[in-house]
Amino acid sequence: MKTAVVYFTLGGATRSFARAEANARGADLLQAVPVKKYNMLTAFTRGCPAAIRQKCVPLQHSLDLSGYDRIVLMAPVWAGFPAPPFNTVVHLLPAGKEVEVLLVSASGSSDKSHDKVRALIASQGCKVVAQRDIRSHQ
Ligand SMILES: Cc1cc2nc3c(=O)[nH]c(=O)nc-3n(C[C@H](O)[C@H](O)[C@H](O)COP(=O)(O)O)c2cc1C
């Protein structure tokens, strides 16, 4: 099974977890980089409202995910939802893929967005086979 781990990070925590995940699985590691970069301020002012509304943001490079059987999506949780570049990657998913969602947060919980995230991925014709939260701070 060919697997890709696709991640967005602002502060670097998600990158560390994504690297470990890709190494453990022998998967390719792909980064989603937004055209308009966030900083801590704009993550709150611009990123959080967009995250809650599950909005997409343009990425610097499109990602070709057609050659993979399983795609592991990783992103930080902003205001309870995956950060907006995650949504863009979901829209790039070819139908029929197996998808895992691994979200990184300070609290280790993204419960309030679980159903909406599943619905977004299902709307692409993909199946969520695992959904897990990772706590970034102990
Ligand atoms: C704009 C913003 C919003 C956040 N909202 C939440 C939240 O709702 N719940 C939570 O547990 N952590 C929240 N966090 C903390 C991040 O999810 C956490 O620090 C994560 O590890 C950051 O990942 P990164 O270093 O890959 O960017 C937020 C952080 C930022 C910058």
The ligand as an SDF file (V2000), in Angstrom:
LIG
                    3D

 31 33  0  0  0  0  0  0  0  0999 V2000
   -4.5010   30.2870   15.9330 C   0  0  0  0  0  0  0  0  0  0  0  0
   -4.3900   29.1300   16.8680 C   0  0  0  0  0  0  0  0  0  0  0  0
   -5.5200   28.5060   17.3660 C   0  0  0  0  0  0  0  0  0  0  0  0
   -5.4250   27.3900   18.2080 C   0  0  0  0  0  0  0  0  0  0  0  0
   -6.5700   26.7800   18.6590 N   0  0  0  0  0  0  0  0  0  0  0  0
   -6.4700   25.6700   19.4290 C   0  0  0  0  0  0  0  0  0  0  0  0
   -7.6420   24.9880   19.8790 C   0  0  0  0  0  0  0  0  0  0  0  0
   -8.7710   25.3430   19.5600 O   0  0  0  0  0  0  0  0  0  0  0  0
   -7.4880   23.8930   20.6680 N   0  0  0  0  0  0  0  0  0  0  0  0
   -6.2540   23.4390   21.0390 C   0  0  0  0  0  0  0  0  0  0  0  0
   -6.1730   22.4470   21.7560 O   0  0  0  0  0  0  0  0  0  0  0  0
   -5.1050   24.0500   20.6180 N   0  0  0  0  0  0  0  0  0  0  0  0
   -5.1970   25.1440   19.8200 C   0  0  0  0  0  0  0  0  0  0  0  0
   -4.0500   25.7820   19.3770 N   0  0  0  0  0  0  0  0  0  0  0  0
   -2.7500   25.1950   19.6920 C   0  0  0  0  0  0  0  0  0  0  0  0
   -2.1850   24.3920   18.4940 C   0  0  0  0  0  0  0  0  0  0  0  0
   -3.1450   23.4810   17.9710 O   0  0  0  0  0  0  0  0  0  0  0  0
   -0.9620   23.5930   18.9300 C   0  0  0  0  0  0  0  0  0  0  0  0
   -0.0230   24.4450   19.5180 O   0  0  0  0  0  0  0  0  0  0  0  0
   -0.3150   22.8600   17.7570 C   0  0  0  0  0  0  0  0  0  0  0  0
    0.6200   21.9580   18.2580 O   0  0  0  0  0  0  0  0  0  0  0  0
    0.3890   23.7910   16.7960 C   0  0  0  0  0  0  0  0  0  0  0  0
    0.9320   23.0090   15.7430 O   0  0  0  0  0  0  0  0  0  0  0  0
    2.1000   23.5800   14.8140 P   0  0  0  0  0  0  0  0  0  0  0  0
    3.3020   23.8160   15.6930 O   0  0  0  0  0  0  0  0  0  0  0  0
    2.3600   22.4620   13.8360 O   0  0  0  0  0  0  0  0  0  0  0  0
    1.6180   24.8000   14.1360 O   0  0  0  0  0  0  0  0  0  0  0  0
   -4.1410   26.8930   18.5540 C   0  0  0  0  0  0  0  0  0  0  0  0
   -2.9870   27.5370   18.0690 C   0  0  0  0  0  0  0  0  0  0  0  0
   -3.1110   28.6340   17.2300 C   0  0  0  0  0  0  0  0  0  0  0  0
   -1.8610   29.2960   16.6930 C   0  0  0  0  0  0  0  0  0  0  0  0
  1  2  1  0
  2  3  1  0
  2 30  2  0
  3  4  2  0
  4  5  1  0
  4 28  1  0
  5  6  2  0
  6  7  1  0
  6 13  1  0
  7  8  2  0
  7  9  1  0
  9 10  1  0
 10 11  2  0
 10 12  1  0
 12 13  2  0
 13 14  1  0
 14 15  1  0
 14 28  1  0
 15 16  1  0
 16 17  1  0
 16 18  1  0
 18 19  1  0
 18 20  1  0
 20 21  1  0
 20 22  1  0
 22 23  1  0
 23 24  1  0
 24 25  2  0
 24 26  1  0
 24 27  1  0
 28 29  2  0
 29 30  1  0
 30 31  1  0
M  END
$$$$
